Amino acid sequence: MEPRSAPARPIPVLETITRVLERENRPMHAREIHSSAEELLGKPLLWKSVKGILFNYAQGETPRFLRVSRGLYKLTAEHRCDLQT
């Protein structure tokens, strides 16, 4: 009996979105974030995944993203320094 291979690592959508907003250093529309994240990863991402991450992480006591207006997001100041390359 052969050992099973480890399951594929899920695409780090949250990390990718954060990197996109960090690199652009400006508020971006959700569709623009989606497109840039796909370009950065080199593979397609589900629109609903990107939209869900933006919505969920723009809430709570320490949100990662700030919803500037409908469909427009930016990285909060507290999370700007979290990324290293």
Chimera marker file (.cmm) of the C-alpha trace (Angstrom):
<marker_set name="trace">
<marker id="1" x="0.000" y="0.000" z="0.000" r="1" g="1" b="0" radius="0.5"/>
<marker id="2" x="1.435" y="3.352" z="-1.080" r="1" g="1" b="0" radius="0.5"/>
<marker id="3" x="1.210" y="6.435" z="1.134" r="1" g="1" b="0" radius="0.5"/>
<marker id="4" x="-1.225" y="9.065" z="-0.025" r="1" g="1" b="0" radius="0.5"/>
<marker id="5" x="0.178" y="12.345" z="-1.235" r="1" g="1" b="0" radius="0.5"/>
<marker id="6" x="-0.573" y="15.475" z="0.734" r="1" g="1" b="0" radius="0.5"/>
<marker id="7" x="-3.549" y="17.476" z="-0.499" r="1" g="1" b="0" radius="0.5"/>
<marker id="8" x="-2.751" y="20.463" z="-2.662" r="1" g="1" b="0" radius="0.5"/>
<marker id="9" x="-2.203" y="23.668" z="-0.727" r="1" g="1" b="0" radius="0.5"/>
<marker id="10" x="-5.138" y="26.016" z="-1.244" r="1" g="1" b="0" radius="0.5"/>
<marker id="11" x="-4.464" y="29.216" z="-3.127" r="1" g="1" b="0" radius="0.5"/>
<marker id="12" x="-3.667" y="31.898" z="-0.547" r="1" g="1" b="0" radius="0.5"/>
<marker id="13" x="-6.381" y="34.324" z="-1.652" r="1" g="1" b="0" radius="0.5"/>
<marker id="14" x="-6.192" y="36.555" z="1.427" r="1" g="1" b="0" radius="0.5"/>
<marker id="15" x="-2.420" y="36.886" z="1.158" r="1" g="1" b="0" radius="0.5"/>
<marker id="16" x="-2.619" y="37.595" z="-2.574" r="1" g="1" b="0" radius="0.5"/>
<marker id="17" x="-5.281" y="40.304" z="-2.177" r="1" g="1" b="0" radius="0.5"/>
<marker id="18" x="-3.250" y="41.878" z="0.608" r="1" g="1" b="0" radius="0.5"/>
<marker id="19" x="-0.130" y="41.893" z="-1.570" r="1" g="1" b="0" radius="0.5"/>
<marker id="20" x="-2.009" y="43.499" z="-4.457" r="1" g="1" b="0" radius="0.5"/>
<marker id="21" x="-3.260" y="46.338" z="-2.249" r="1" g="1" b="0" radius="0.5"/>
<marker id="22" x="0.168" y="46.719" z="-0.626" r="1" g="1" b="0" radius="0.5"/>
<marker id="23" x="1.907" y="47.037" z="-3.991" r="1" g="1" b="0" radius="0.5"/>
<marker id="24" x="-0.610" y="49.466" z="-5.470" r="1" g="1" b="0" radius="0.5"/>
<marker id="25" x="-0.713" y="51.618" z="-2.315" r="1" g="1" b="0" radius="0.5"/>
<marker id="26" x="-4.084" y="53.133" z="-3.255" r="1" g="1" b="0" radius="0.5"/>
<marker id="27" x="-7.787" y="52.294" z="-3.013" r="1" g="1" b="0" radius="0.5"/>
<marker id="28" x="-8.831" y="49.839" z="-5.712" r="1" g="1" b="0" radius="0.5"/>
<marker id="29" x="-12.131" y="48.600" z="-7.086" r="1" g="1" b="0" radius="0.5"/>
<marker id="30" x="-12.944" y="44.994" z="-6.247" r="1" g="1" b="0" radius="0.5"/>
<marker id="31" x="-12.862" y="43.918" z="-9.924" r="1" g="1" b="0" radius="0.5"/>
<marker id="32" x="-9.475" y="45.565" z="-10.321" r="1" g="1" b="0" radius="0.5"/>
<marker id="33" x="-8.205" y="43.723" z="-7.213" r="1" g="1" b="0" radius="0.5"/>
<marker id="34" x="-9.530" y="40.457" z="-8.654" r="1" g="1" b="0" radius="0.5"/>
<marker id="35" x="-7.800" y="41.028" z="-11.984" r="1" g="1" b="0" radius="0.5"/>
<marker id="36" x="-4.497" y="42.044" z="-10.358" r="1" g="1" b="0" radius="0.5"/>
<marker id="37" x="-4.609" y="39.059" z="-7.990" r="1" g="1" b="0" radius="0.5"/>
<marker id="38" x="-5.084" y="36.669" z="-10.917" r="1" g="1" b="0" radius="0.5"/>
<marker id="39" x="-2.181" y="38.307" z="-12.712" r="1" g="1" b="0" radius="0.5"/>
<marker id="40" x="0.027" y="38.074" z="-9.620" r="1" g="1" b="0" radius="0.5"/>
<marker id="41" x="-0.789" y="34.376" z="-9.084" r="1" g="1" b="0" radius="0.5"/>
<marker id="42" x="-0.730" y="33.482" z="-12.749" r="1" g="1" b="0" radius="0.5"/>
<marker id="43" x="-3.961" y="31.513" z="-12.418" r="1" g="1" b="0" radius="0.5"/>
<marker id="44" x="-7.671" y="32.272" z="-12.250" r="1" g="1" b="0" radius="0.5"/>
<marker id="45" x="-9.389" y="33.062" z="-8.956" r="1" g="1" b="0" radius="0.5"/>
<marker id="46" x="-13.077" y="32.774" z="-8.281" r="1" g="1" b="0" radius="0.5"/>
<marker id="47" x="-14.703" y="36.204" z="-8.206" r="1" g="1" b="0" radius="0.5"/>
<marker id="48" x="-16.867" y="35.151" z="-5.256" r="1" g="1" b="0" radius="0.5"/>
<marker id="49" x="-13.750" y="34.192" z="-3.280" r="1" g="1" b="0" radius="0.5"/>
<marker id="50" x="-12.176" y="37.608" z="-3.776" r="1" g="1" b="0" radius="0.5"/>
<marker id="51" x="-15.446" y="39.386" z="-3.038" r="1" g="1" b="0" radius="0.5"/>
<marker id="52" x="-15.987" y="37.290" z="0.091" r="1" g="1" b="0" radius="0.5"/>
<marker id="53" x="-12.479" y="37.944" z="1.412" r="1" g="1" b="0" radius="0.5"/>
<marker id="54" x="-12.851" y="41.693" z="0.870" r="1" g="1" b="0" radius="0.5"/>
<marker id="55" x="-16.239" y="41.748" z="2.609" r="1" g="1" b="0" radius="0.5"/>
<marker id="56" x="-15.247" y="39.569" z="5.565" r="1" g="1" b="0" radius="0.5"/>
<marker id="57" x="-11.894" y="41.203" z="6.239" r="1" g="1" b="0" radius="0.5"/>
<marker id="58" x="-13.347" y="44.730" z="6.090" r="1" g="1" b="0" radius="0.5"/>
<marker id="59" x="-15.287" y="44.037" z="9.293" r="1" g="1" b="0" radius="0.5"/>
<marker id="60" x="-14.562" y="43.388" z="12.955" r="1" g="1" b="0" radius="0.5"/>
<marker id="61" x="-12.417" y="45.056" z="15.565" r="1" g="1" b="0" radius="0.5"/>
<marker id="62" x="-9.217" y="44.976" z="13.502" r="1" g="1" b="0" radius="0.5"/>
<marker id="63" x="-10.172" y="44.876" z="9.818" r="1" g="1" b="0" radius="0.5"/>
<marker id="64" x="-7.454" y="44.235" z="7.258" r="1" g="1" b="0" radius="0.5"/>
<marker id="65" x="-9.218" y="46.226" z="4.536" r="1" g="1" b="0" radius="0.5"/>
<marker id="66" x="-11.097" y="49.488" z="4.647" r="1" g="1" b="0" radius="0.5"/>
<marker id="67" x="-14.185" y="49.842" z="2.462" r="1" g="1" b="0" radius="0.5"/>
<marker id="68" x="-13.743" y="53.370" z="1.120" r="1" g="1" b="0" radius="0.5"/>
<marker id="69" x="-17.001" y="53.303" z="-0.835" r="1" g="1" b="0" radius="0.5"/>
<marker id="70" x="-19.112" y="50.729" z="-2.634" r="1" g="1" b="0" radius="0.5"/>
<marker id="71" x="-16.716" y="48.275" z="-4.251" r="1" g="1" b="0" radius="0.5"/>
<marker id="72" x="-13.631" y="50.339" z="-3.380" r="1" g="1" b="0" radius="0.5"/>
<marker id="73" x="-11.125" y="48.973" z="-0.852" r="1" g="1" b="0" radius="0.5"/>
<marker id="74" x="-7.729" y="49.817" z="0.564" r="1" g="1" b="0" radius="0.5"/>
<marker id="75" x="-5.380" y="48.190" z="3.042" r="1" g="1" b="0" radius="0.5"/>
<marker id="76" x="-5.619" y="49.512" z="6.603" r="1" g="1" b="0" radius="0.5"/>
<marker id="77" x="-2.546" y="51.178" z="8.080" r="1" g="1" b="0" radius="0.5"/>
<marker id="78" x="-2.231" y="48.464" z="10.751" r="1" g="1" b="0" radius="0.5"/>
<marker id="79" x="-1.750" y="45.766" z="8.105" r="1" g="1" b="0" radius="0.5"/>
<marker id="80" x="0.554" y="47.594" z="5.735" r="1" g="1" b="0" radius="0.5"/>
<marker id="81" x="3.719" y="46.499" z="7.548" r="1" g="1" b="0" radius="0.5"/>
<marker id="82" x="2.706" y="42.824" z="7.861" r="1" g="1" b="0" radius="0.5"/>
<marker id="83" x="4.055" y="41.851" z="4.436" r="1" g="1" b="0" radius="0.5"/>
<marker id="84" x="7.666" y="41.122" z="3.779" r="1" g="1" b="0" radius="0.5"/>
<marker id="85" x="8.285" y="40.532" z="0.023" r="1" g="1" b="0" radius="0.5"/>
<link id1="1" id2="2" r="1" g="1" b="0" radius="0.2"/>
<link id1="2" id2="3" r="1" g="1" b="0" radius="0.2"/>
<link id1="3" id2="4" r="1" g="1" b="0" radius="0.2"/>
<link id1="4" id2="5" r="1" g="1" b="0" radius="0.2"/>
<link id1="5" id2="6" r="1" g="1" b="0" radius="0.2"/>
<link id1="6" id2="7" r="1" g="1" b="0" radius="0.2"/>
<link id1="7" id2="8" r="1" g="1" b="0" radius="0.2"/>
<link id1="8" id2="9" r="1" g="1" b="0" radius="0.2"/>
<link id1="9" id2="10" r="1" g="1" b="0" radius="0.2"/>
<link id1="10" id2="11" r="1" g="1" b="0" radius="0.2"/>
<link id1="11" id2="12" r="1" g="1" b="0" radius="0.2"/>
<link id1="12" id2="13" r="1" g="1" b="0" radius="0.2"/>
<link id1="13" id2="14" r="1" g="1" b="0" radius="0.2"/>
<link id1="14" id2="15" r="1" g="1" b="0" radius="0.2"/>
<link id1="15" id2="16" r="1" g="1" b="0" radius="0.2"/>
<link id1="16" id2="17" r="1" g="1" b="0" radius="0.2"/>
<link id1="17" id2="18" r="1" g="1" b="0" radius="0.2"/>
<link id1="18" id2="19" r="1" g="1" b="0" radius="0.2"/>
<link id1="19" id2="20" r="1" g="1" b="0" radius="0.2"/>
<link id1="20" id2="21" r="1" g="1" b="0" radius="0.2"/>
<link id1="21" id2="22" r="1" g="1" b="0" radius="0.2"/>
<link id1="22" id2="23" r="1" g="1" b="0" radius="0.2"/>
<link id1="23" id2="24" r="1" g="1" b="0" radius="0.2"/>
<link id1="24" id2="25" r="1" g="1" b="0" radius="0.2"/>
<link id1="25" id2="26" r="1" g="1" b="0" radius="0.2"/>
<link id1="26" id2="27" r="1" g="1" b="0" radius="0.2"/>
<link id1="27" id2="28" r="1" g="1" b="0" radius="0.2"/>
<link id1="28" id2="29" r="1" g="1" b="0" radius="0.2"/>
<link id1="29" id2="30" r="1" g="1" b="0" radius="0.2"/>
<link id1="30" id2="31" r="1" g="1" b="0" radius="0.2"/>
<link id1="31" id2="32" r="1" g="1" b="0" radius="0.2"/>
<link id1="32" id2="33" r="1" g="1" b="0" radius="0.2"/>
<link id1="33" id2="34" r="1" g="1" b="0" radius="0.2"/>
<link id1="34" id2="35" r="1" g="1" b="0" radius="0.2"/>
<link id1="35" id2="36" r="1" g="1" b="0" radius="0.2"/>
<link id1="36" id2="37" r="1" g="1" b="0" radius="0.2"/>
<link id1="37" id2="38" r="1" g="1" b="0" radius="0.2"/>
<link id1="38" id2="39" r="1" g="1" b="0" radius="0.2"/>
<link id1="39" id2="40" r="1" g="1" b="0" radius="0.2"/>
<link id1="40" id2="41" r="1" g="1" b="0" radius="0.2"/>
<link id1="41" id2="42" r="1" g="1" b="0" radius="0.2"/>
<link id1="42" id2="43" r="1" g="1" b="0" radius="0.2"/>
<link id1="43" id2="44" r="1" g="1" b="0" radius="0.2"/>
<link id1="44" id2="45" r="1" g="1" b="0" radius="0.2"/>
<link id1="45" id2="46" r="1" g="1" b="0" radius="0.2"/>
<link id1="46" id2="47" r="1" g="1" b="0" radius="0.2"/>
<link id1="47" id2="48" r="1" g="1" b="0" radius="0.2"/>
<link id1="48" id2="49" r="1" g="1" b="0" radius="0.2"/>
<link id1="49" id2="50" r="1" g="1" b="0" radius="0.2"/>
<link id1="50" id2="51" r="1" g="1" b="0" radius="0.2"/>
<link id1="51" id2="52" r="1" g="1" b="0" radius="0.2"/>
<link id1="52" id2="53" r="1" g="1" b="0" radius="0.2"/>
<link id1="53" id2="54" r="1" g="1" b="0" radius="0.2"/>
<link id1="54" id2="55" r="1" g="1" b="0" radius="0.2"/>
<link id1="55" id2="56" r="1" g="1" b="0" radius="0.2"/>
<link id1="56" id2="57" r="1" g="1" b="0" radius="0.2"/>
<link id1="57" id2="58" r="1" g="1" b="0" radius="0.2"/>
<link id1="58" id2="59" r="1" g="1" b="0" radius="0.2"/>
<link id1="59" id2="60" r="1" g="1" b="0" radius="0.2"/>
<link id1="60" id2="61" r="1" g="1" b="0" radius="0.2"/>
<link id1="61" id2="62" r="1" g="1" b="0" radius="0.2"/>
<link id1="62" id2="63" r="1" g="1" b="0" radius="0.2"/>
<link id1="63" id2="64" r="1" g="1" b="0" radius="0.2"/>
<link id1="64" id2="65" r="1" g="1" b="0" radius="0.2"/>
<link id1="65" id2="66" r="1" g="1" b="0" radius="0.2"/>
<link id1="66" id2="67" r="1" g="1" b="0" radius="0.2"/>
<link id1="67" id2="68" r="1" g="1" b="0" radius="0.2"/>
<link id1="68" id2="69" r="1" g="1" b="0" radius="0.2"/>
<link id1="69" id2="70" r="1" g="1" b="0" radius="0.2"/>
<link id1="70" id2="71" r="1" g="1" b="0" radius="0.2"/>
<link id1="71" id2="72" r="1" g="1" b="0" radius="0.2"/>
<link id1="72" id2="73" r="1" g="1" b="0" radius="0.2"/>
<link id1="73" id2="74" r="1" g="1" b="0" radius="0.2"/>
<link id1="74" id2="75" r="1" g="1" b="0" radius="0.2"/>
<link id1="75" id2="76" r="1" g="1" b="0" radius="0.2"/>
<link id1="76" id2="77" r="1" g="1" b="0" radius="0.2"/>
<link id1="77" id2="78" r="1" g="1" b="0" radius="0.2"/>
<link id1="78" id2="79" r="1" g="1" b="0" radius="0.2"/>
<link id1="79" id2="80" r="1" g="1" b="0" radius="0.2"/>
<link id1="80" id2="81" r="1" g="1" b="0" radius="0.2"/>
<link id1="81" id2="82" r="1" g="1" b="0" radius="0.2"/>
<link id1="82" id2="83" r="1" g="1" b="0" radius="0.2"/>
<link id1="83" id2="84" r="1" g="1" b="0" radius="0.2"/>
<link id1="84" id2="85" r="1" g="1" b="0" radius="0.2"/>
</marker_set>
